[in-house]
Amino acid sequence: MLSQSLSARQWLAEHGVSEAGDGQWSDAGQPGSLLTPDEVAHSWAEEAFTDGRLDRADQTRLAFGLLDLLDEYWVTCEIRFADKGRAGTAAC
């Protein structure tokens, strides 16, 4: 079984996002531009909970893998949103 962060890296790669080195990421959908981990988190953390190929437990594992990989607070916000729903949460 892959570690959660390695699984998250693989999942991002399947969506065209890969680490470009030195804390930067590239997105095939935005050629020529580099993204920060925060930008990747804002773009992709919510998608972890909408990926229909994964059951709820795998979506949660993926989200924690993204948190480990990106080390960005926004991922924790998306985990909370998924747990409580956007309408019942305080702002992150």
N, C-alpha and C positions, 0 to 999 in steps of 0.2 A: 504494500500500500504506500502511495506517495505521501510525503509530508503535506500538511495543509498549504504551506506557502509554495511548495513546488506545484501542487495541484492548481493553486491560484495563478501561478506564472503560466502554466500550460493552458488554463482556461482563457487568460488574457491573450495569449499567443493565437489561440483558435479564433479570436475576435480581431486579430490584426494588431495587437498591442504588444510591444516587446521592449525590454530594457535596452537602452542605447548606451549605458555606461554613465558613470559619474553622477548617479542620482537622477538621470533623465530617461524619459521613455519616448518611444516613437509609436505613432498610430498610423496604420496604413490608410485610414480614412482621412488623414490630415498630412499628406506627404510634405516633407521638407520642414516640418515644425517639430520641436521637441516639447515634451510635456513634463511637468513636475509630478512627483508622487501625489500631491494634493489634487492636481488636475485630473490625474488618472482616477483617484478615489471619487471625485465628484462626477466623473463621467461613467464609471463602471460599477461602483458599489451597489447602487440600486438594482442594476441589471442582474446581480447575483441572485436576487430574490424573485426575479421574473423569468429566469431561464427554465422553460418548461421541460427541458431534458432532465432536470434534477428534481428529486423529491425534496421536501422541506428540510430534512436533516442534512442532505448534501448541500442545499443552498446555504444553510447556516455554517457548515464546515467551510464552504467556499468563502463566505464572508469573513470568517476568522482567519482564513489563509490570506485574504487580501489585507486584513489588518496587520498580520505578521509581516507580510511582504512589503507593504507600502508604509506602514507605521504612521498612518494619518488618522486624526481624530474623526474625520467625516465618516469613515467606515463604521465607527461605533454608532454614529447617528443613524445610519441606514439600518444597522442591526436593531436599534431601538424602534425605529419606524416600522420595521417588519414585525416586530414582536407586539407592539401596541397599536399600530396603525397611525397614520399621519394626523388624523383628527384628534386623537387623544393624547398627544405628546406635547411636552414643552419644547420650545425652540432649542435647537442645538447651536 
